[in-house]
Amino acid sequence: MLTSPTPSAYHKYMKKLLILTASFLFAAIFLLFKTPAFAQLDPCQTSPSPTETILEGTDVEFSTSERPECLDEADKIIDITFYGLESDKSGYIICTGDSACLREEGFVPGINGPDILDNFILGLKSDSKGNVTVKGVCGAGSSKVKTDCGGTVYFHGGNVYALSIGTLIKDAYYKPIKIGGFYVHRTYPSLSIYPGTDLRPGATITVNLGNAINNSFRPGGWRRNNYQILMIGNNGYRQGGCLAFTSENESGKRIEFQKLSAGKYTITVREQVDDDNPTAWAWVSVSVFPSVPNPPGCKGGFTYYEATCIITSANNKEGGTCDDPLHYRQDPKGEEYRTFLKDLAALNKVAPGAILPCGSGEGDINLRPGDCKTINSAIGPINVTPKGFIETIFRFILTIAGFGAIIIIIYSGYILITSGGDKEKIAGARETITSAVVGLLFIIFSIVILEIIGVDILKIPGITR
């Protein structure tokens, strides 16, 4: 004769199940959200393939000689190419520096659009493949490009350069044929903070910036290579100063924050924006100096880095620490990407068809109409190819459903433990746990089931094992 386990046996069983399930949940959360232990390799240094090679066999309409994810303020001159035009045809012109260049209906230059002498690159001819390449293109302000690149020229970081190629109809009316564009990333100086360990009251923390390691020097002199460094503490501390680089390959300039008391400190590295303030010029020739309260002529703009240091009390054996260099927070406010989206929103008001914020979700943002395989969203990067889109959405749904099932199991286990021998509560909780476990197993094996349905039965295009 079979007998049912006693309530105390249920309690012991459910405690073990609850502990096991909770451990699994915490492990899953850790694996899902943990930060990589090592910095990612720079894709601009590890991939030798030029844009033109990547474009073979695709329907892309525009490219730059420097891959979009690698194009930044340190680049002075690039080549641009429009694809898919009539072969061996002359008379093409490029319109740049004005949103009117993107209007599908076109415009009359100098009347309801930009002037032909200021905003056009003239006299272009396509090759036998229908491609038009313009060599030696440089920035002319924050939105326009040009080919007369003598003197000091540069692109403005944090800006989208949008342009179009077309022809003049009856020598008077510009009609765009294709649209292209690229985003210029900001360059980031190298940052080091030391000492990073054993920080106690009275400590001095040094913040060092350089441009030799990552080629971050921008053309245009010190006014385009100056930074504000600020330290703010939860004890009312607020000091800093500015640094400026006058040439390439400077190994470092630094600010010292001296005689710090116990507490938590946030260090920010920002763009210096008050270049025309005479008191700002005093910072140009300084290499090492102690910080000062509310430094004059040192106003900050865009935030490049943010890091945290903690100074412990004197009797703490281990001492305080600063963030590991691999975990300095680059662009902590997401300003660069927000600016990019704002520029795209403005262009979408006049451009024929939507221009999407393409990117890998790892800091790569670019503008390549017709070749957008991934877009960034509130839930992370979403692949917009048929197969990639289904995989992304399916993975997101499975994650939510799996966590939901685990939470239900934990809750039911809690009901069982606190049931006090109530048969109805025990029966209800057991039924819920059984349903949740079956559902969790179904989720785990659903990938195999969907592969059988999608590949073998329905044969959905783009979906493979």
Salt bridges, closest charged atoms under 4 A:
GLU61 OE2 - LYS178 NZ 3.77
GLU69 OE2 - ARG67 NE 2.84
GLU73 OE1 - ARG218 NE 2.87
GLU73 OE2 - ARG224 NH2 3.60
ASP79 OD2 - LYS135 NZ 3.67
GLU86 OE2 - LYS89 NZ 3.65
GLU105 OE2 - ARG103 NE 3.52
ASP198 OD1 - ARG200 NE 2.88
GLU250 OE1 - LYS253 NZ 3.90
GLU271 OE1 - ARG186 NH1 3.69
ASP276 OD1 - ARG223 NH1 3.09
GLU306 OE2 - ARG329 NE 3.20
ASP323 OD2 - ARG329 NH1 3.00
ASP371 OD2 - ARG368 NH2 3.03
ASP371 OD1 - LYS373 NZ 2.63
GLU451 OE1 - ARG465 NH1 3.36
ASP456 OD2 - ARG465 NH2 2.24
